[in-house]
């Protein structure tokens, strides 16, 4: 069920549109920025009911999460990077995703969904940190070997 409000009036008084815009809710997105309902062009749809917003947000977040996991896996599998830049990128992307979820979507997701994503991200984060540490240790070994050969 939906309601299309063409005029913002309350008891014959015009309501400030900013009041309507500032209400909390999940803002739906459209590819062309306009929704068509009953031949009316709607620029914004905000879902206020959390039960209705949950499936919409869940679908959007899962799509982003799957894309992120694939990207991070590619970065972790890449063996050509000896500088650790791709591993640092993994950590940055994980933190960026966490902040986005916290700010935009946490309110609409179930605790179980959040925990599931968090566990997978923590696993990838630990792996990236472990590999960064290994690279640092290799670098220190190389420096120590160079210093020991110079002192002889």
C-alpha positions as CSV (number, residue, x, y, z in Angstrom):
1,X,0.0,0.0,0.0
2,X,1.3,3.4,-0.8
3,X,0.1,7.0,-0.7
4,X,1.1,9.6,-3.2
5,X,1.0,13.1,-1.8
6,X,0.9,15.7,-4.5
7,X,0.3,18.8,-2.3
8,X,1.8,19.2,1.1
9,X,-1.1,20.7,3.1
10,X,-2.3,20.1,6.6
11,X,-5.5,21.7,7.7
12,X,-5.3,24.0,4.7
13,X,-1.9,25.2,5.7
14,X,1.1,24.5,3.5
15,X,3.6,22.3,5.3
16,X,7.3,23.0,5.0
17,X,8.8,20.3,2.7
18,X,11.9,20.1,4.9
19,X,9.8,18.6,7.7
20,X,8.9,15.7,5.4
21,X,12.4,15.3,4.0
22,X,14.0,15.2,7.5
23,X,11.9,12.3,8.7
24,X,14.0,9.2,9.4
25,X,13.6,6.4,6.9
26,X,15.3,4.4,4.2
27,X,15.6,6.4,1.0
28,X,14.9,4.2,-2.0
29,X,17.1,4.6,-5.1
30,X,16.3,4.4,-8.7
31,X,18.5,4.1,-11.8
32,X,17.1,7.2,-13.5
33,X,16.4,9.1,-10.2
34,X,12.6,9.1,-10.9
35,X,9.9,6.6,-10.0
36,X,6.7,6.4,-11.9
37,X,3.5,5.6,-10.0
38,X,0.1,6.0,-11.6
39,X,1.7,8.2,-14.3
40,X,3.1,10.5,-11.6
41,X,6.8,11.1,-11.5
42,X,8.1,10.6,-8.0
43,X,11.6,11.9,-7.1
44,X,12.0,10.3,-3.7
45,X,10.5,7.4,-1.8
46,X,11.3,7.1,1.8
47,X,10.3,3.9,3.7
48,X,9.6,4.6,7.4
49,X,8.5,1.2,8.5
50,X,11.6,-0.9,9.5
51,X,9.8,-4.2,8.6
52,X,9.2,-2.9,5.1
53,X,12.7,-1.4,4.8
54,X,14.6,-4.5,6.0
55,X,14.2,-6.6,2.8
56,X,15.1,-3.5,0.7
57,X,18.2,-2.7,2.7
58,X,19.1,-6.3,3.0
59,X,19.1,-6.8,-0.7
60,X,21.1,-3.6,-1.3
61,X,23.7,-4.4,1.4
62,X,24.1,-8.0,0.3
63,X,24.8,-6.9,-3.2
64,X,27.5,-4.5,-2.0
65,X,28.8,-7.1,0.4
66,X,29.2,-9.8,-2.3
67,X,30.9,-7.3,-4.6
68,X,33.3,-6.3,-1.7
69,X,34.1,-9.9,-0.8
70,X,35.0,-10.7,-4.4
71,X,37.2,-7.6,-4.7
72,X,38.9,-8.3,-1.4
73,X,39.5,-11.9,-2.3
74,X,41.1,-10.9,-5.6
75,X,43.4,-8.5,-3.7
76,X,44.4,-11.2,-1.2
77,X,45.1,-13.8,-3.8
78,X,47.2,-11.4,-5.9
79,X,50.8,-12.5,-5.3
80,X,52.5,-9.9,-7.5
81,X,52.3,-7.2,-4.8
82,X,55.5,-7.2,-2.7
83,X,54.9,-3.7,-1.3
84,X,51.8,-4.6,0.6
85,X,49.7,-1.9,-1.1
86,X,46.9,-4.4,-2.0
87,X,46.8,-5.6,1.6
88,X,46.5,-2.1,2.9
89,X,43.7,-1.5,0.3
90,X,41.9,-4.6,1.8
91,X,42.0,-3.1,5.3
92,X,40.9,0.3,4.0
93,X,37.9,-1.2,2.0
94,X,36.8,-3.3,5.1
95,X,36.8,-0.2,7.3
96,X,35.0,1.9,4.7
97,X,32.3,-0.8,4.3
98,X,31.9,-1.0,8.1
99,X,31.5,2.7,8.5
100,X,28.9,2.8,5.6
101,X,26.9,0.1,7.2
102,X,27.1,1.7,10.6
103,X,26.0,5.1,9.4
104,X,23.4,4.2,6.7
105,X,22.0,0.8,7.2
106,X,22.5,-0.6,10.7
107,X,19.1,0.6,11.8
108,X,17.4,-1.5,9.2
109,X,19.4,-4.7,9.4
110,X,18.9,-7.6,11.8
111,X,21.6,-8.4,14.4
112,X,22.1,-11.8,12.8
113,X,22.8,-10.3,9.4
114,X,25.3,-7.8,10.8
115,X,27.1,-10.5,12.8
116,X,27.4,-12.8,9.7
117,X,29.0,-10.0,7.6
118,X,31.2,-9.0,10.5
119,X,32.6,-12.5,10.9
120,X,33.6,-12.7,7.3
121,X,35.1,-9.3,7.3
122,X,37.1,-10.0,10.5
123,X,38.5,-13.2,8.9
124,X,39.7,-11.2,5.8
125,X,41.0,-8.5,8.0
126,X,43.1,-11.0,10.1
127,X,44.5,-12.6,6.9
128,X,45.5,-9.2,5.5
129,X,47.2,-8.1,8.8
130,X,49.0,-11.5,8.9
131,X,50.3,-11.0,5.4
132,X,51.4,-7.4,6.1
133,X,53.3,-8.7,9.1
134,X,55.0,-11.4,7.0
135,X,56.0,-8.8,4.5
136,X,57.4,-6.5,7.2
137,X,59.4,-9.5,8.7
138,X,60.8,-10.3,5.2
139,X,61.8,-6.7,4.7
140,X,63.5,-6.6,8.1
141,X,65.4,-9.9,7.3
142,X,66.6,-8.5,4.1
143,X,67.9,-5.3,5.9
144,X,69.6,-7.4,8.6
145,X,71.3,-9.6,5.9
146,X,72.5,-6.5,4.1
147,X,73.8,-4.9,7.4
148,X,75.6,-8.1,8.4
149,X,77.3,-8.5,5.0
150,X,78.5,-4.9,5.2
151,X,80.0,-5.3,8.6
152,X,82.2,-8.2,7.6
